[in-house]
Amino acid sequence: MRSKLVVLFLLALFSRAESQENVAMPANDPEIGIVEHLDTILSPGIMVIGETGDTVPLLSLINKPTILNLVYYRCPGICSPIMNSLAEVVDKLDMVIGKDYQILTVSFDAREDISLAVKKKQNYINMVKKEIDPAGWQFMTADSLDIANLCNTVGFRFKIVGNDFLHPGMIAVFSPQGKLTRYLFGTYFLPFEVKLALAEANKGLSGPTINRVLQFCYTYDPQGRQYVLNVTKVSGILILAIGLIVILVLILKPKRKNHQQ
């Protein structure tokens, strides 16, 4: 009898979880979001405009573990928190930027020019308290074709809405050979997870994305220009977790023996 109840409970549980999933899960090929392209090599044909105004292949700038940061400099939403977090990582990381790793920030808004990029760079370099080589964090722009090629390579999907963009929050990590080895999602990055990603990139090792909390539990609110908690996804996870605990209790709980008096 107990086994039948457990089976019925399992069926009800997973049907409930599935209905939550159907409501909440994003499409495999989202209009806005990230489609992971691990192990992809940057094309030498993708050009960027550097801080001196010169146009160079992006791949030619990568000769060490590299964090690629796709933003647009006028962004009123999550771009600033992402770069604030990177400045904090640079400050706390026990690695030397410009020597052990580098950050390349590229605008995906073709309307932005390099003078704006240089101005933004100064703001974020000033946030770093320790002495660093400013060349270790470069801010760049690109034309629309190169932006499209770069975003397609990384799997970075955004949408133009008026003068602004709806876009995901993430950084991508590349090996010294220009191979995409890791994604880190969100607007805040811990120094230890960045260090691990850079160490693996230095060896050319790609790894699955571990921290997908933002992508999975949050959705973008275009009106508020922020990520908000998706209750249906979280409730589905909680129901599944509680159900598994109940099942384990039912299965592992020893049966009481009837003692005859």
N, C-alpha and C positions, 0 to 999 in steps of 0.2 A: 504494500500500500504506500509506504514511504517513497519507494523508487518511482511510483507512478506520479505522486505529487511533485517530486523533484523534476521529472520530465515536463509535466504541465507548466510548472513554474518557469523552467528554462525557455519553453516555447513562448510564453507570455512575455518574459523578460526581453528576449531577443527581438520579438516583433515590435515591442515598445521602443527598444533602442534603434531598430531599423527605421521606424517612423520618424524618430527624432533626427536620425542621420539624413534621411531624405529631405527633411525640411531645412537642415542647417549646413550640410556639407557643400563646399564650393565645387564648381565644375572642374573637371580634370584640366581643361584648357581655359583658364579664367580670362575675362576681359581685362581685369585689374588684378595683379598678383605676381607670383613667381612660378615659372615652370623651370624646374631645376635641370641644368645642363652640365652636370659634373663631368670632368675629364675633357671638356671642350677646350681647344687651344685657340687663343685669340688670333684673329686674322691679321697679318702684317698690313693689310689694306685699310684697317680702321685708323683714321687720322684724328688727332686732337690738336687744339690750339693751346700752346703752353703759355706760361706767365710772361714770357718775353714777346709774345705775339707770333712766334714761329709755329708752323704747322708740321707736326712730326707723327710718325706711326706710334700708336699707343704701345704696341708690343716692344718697341725699341727702348721704352722707359722702364721696362720690367727686367731687372737683373737680380732681384732678391725677393723674398716673400712679400707679397703686395696685397694691401687691402684696397679694393675698388669700392668707391662710395658714389652712388648715383643719386643726385639731388637736383633741385633747381634753386638758384640763389634767392629768388624772390618768394620762395615758398612760405605761406603763412601758417603752415601746419607742422608736420613731423620732421621736416628736414633739419630745422634748427636743433631739436632735441637729439637727433642722431649725431650731428656734428659736435654738440656739447658733450655727448657721451664719448665720442672718439677723442676729444681733447682730454677728457678725464682719464681715458685708457692710456694715452700717450704719457700723461703725468705719472701714473701709478705703475705702468708696466716696467719690469726690470729688464727691458731690452732697449737698445739705442735706436731711435728712429733715424733713418738715413743710412744706418750701418747694418743693423740686423733685419730691418723691415722698412717698408714705406707705405704711405697712404696716397692714393690718387683719387681726388674728388673731381668728378666730371658732371657738368650740367647737362641734363637731357632736354633743356629748353633752348632751341636754336636761336631764339631772339636775344639771349643774354650774351654780352661781350666779355672779353677778357679783363677789361678794367673793373667790371663788377666782381669777377672772380677774385682778382687780386685784393680788392677791398674786403671781401668776405674772408679771405685767407688771413689777413691781418687780425681780424676780430677773433678768430679761433686760435691762432698762434699765441695771441696775448692771454688766452685762457690757460695756457700751459705754464705752470709755475716753475718747472725746472728748465735749465738751459738746454736747448735743442738746436739742431741744424734745421732751419726753416725749409731747406730743400728736400727734407725728408717727407714733407706733406705738401703736395702740389695741387693747385686748383686750376682746372682747365675748362674749356668750352669745346664745342664742335659744331659742324654744320648738320643739317637735318638728315642727310643720307648716312653720315658716319654715326650719328646718334641712333638711327634706326638699326644699323648693322650691329652696333655695340649692345643695344638693348635686346636684340634678337639672340645674340650670342649668349648673353647672361640669362635670358628668359625673363627679363624685366618688362612687365606689362603695365602700361599706364593709359590714362584716358584724359584727353583735353576737355575741360569744362570751362567755357568762357576764356578768361585770361589765366586760369589756373589749371592744375592737374590733379587728378586722383591717382594715387600711386602707392605701392607697398613700401614698408620700411625694412631695409635689410642692408647688409654689406656682403660683398663677395671676396673670397680670398684666392689668390693666384700663386702658383709656384714660380720660382725664378725663370722657368722656361715658358711662362705664360699659360699654364694649364689651370683651369678652374677647379679648385680642390674642395672648397667648403662655402656654405652659405650660413650666415648668422642673421636671424630675423629679429625684428623689434626696433625699439628706439633707445634701448639701453644695453650696453655690452659689458660684461664682467672681464677684468684684465686677465684672469686665469683662462677663460674660454677663448679669448683672442690669442693669448700666448700659445695655447694648445693648437689652435687652427694654424697659426703661423709656423709652429714647429713641424707640423705634419706637411704643410705646404713646402717647406724647405726641403723635405725628403721626397716631394712629389706624390705624397699619399693623399688621395681623396677620401672623404668620409661622409656618411649620411648626416643629414641635418638632425641633430638631437633636440634642440630647443625650438619646437614649432608651436609654442604656447600662443604666441600672438596670432599667428596665422590660423590656428585651429579654434581658439576660444574667443577671438575678437573679430569684429567686422568693422569696416570703415564707414563712418557716418559723414557723408559728404556735406551736410549742412553744418554740423558742428566741427568739421575738419579734424576729427579725432577718432581713435579706435575705441569702440564700446564693447562691453561684455555681451556675448551672444548667449543668452540664457538657455536656449534650447539645446545647444551643444553641451554646455556644462551639466545641465540636468540629465541628459542622456548618459554622460559619463558616470555621474553619481548613481543613477539607477543601476547601471551595469555593475559598478563596484559593489554596491550594497547587495545586489542580487547574488554576486559571486560569493560574498561573505556568508550569506544565508545558506547557500548551497553547501559550502564547505562545512558549516556547522551541522547541517542535517546529515551529511555523509559521514563526517568524522565522529559525531557524537555517539558514544557507545550505548547499545541498547540495555535497558534495565532488565535484570532477570527477576521473574516473579518468584518470590519465596513462599513456599507453602507453610502454613503454621501447623 
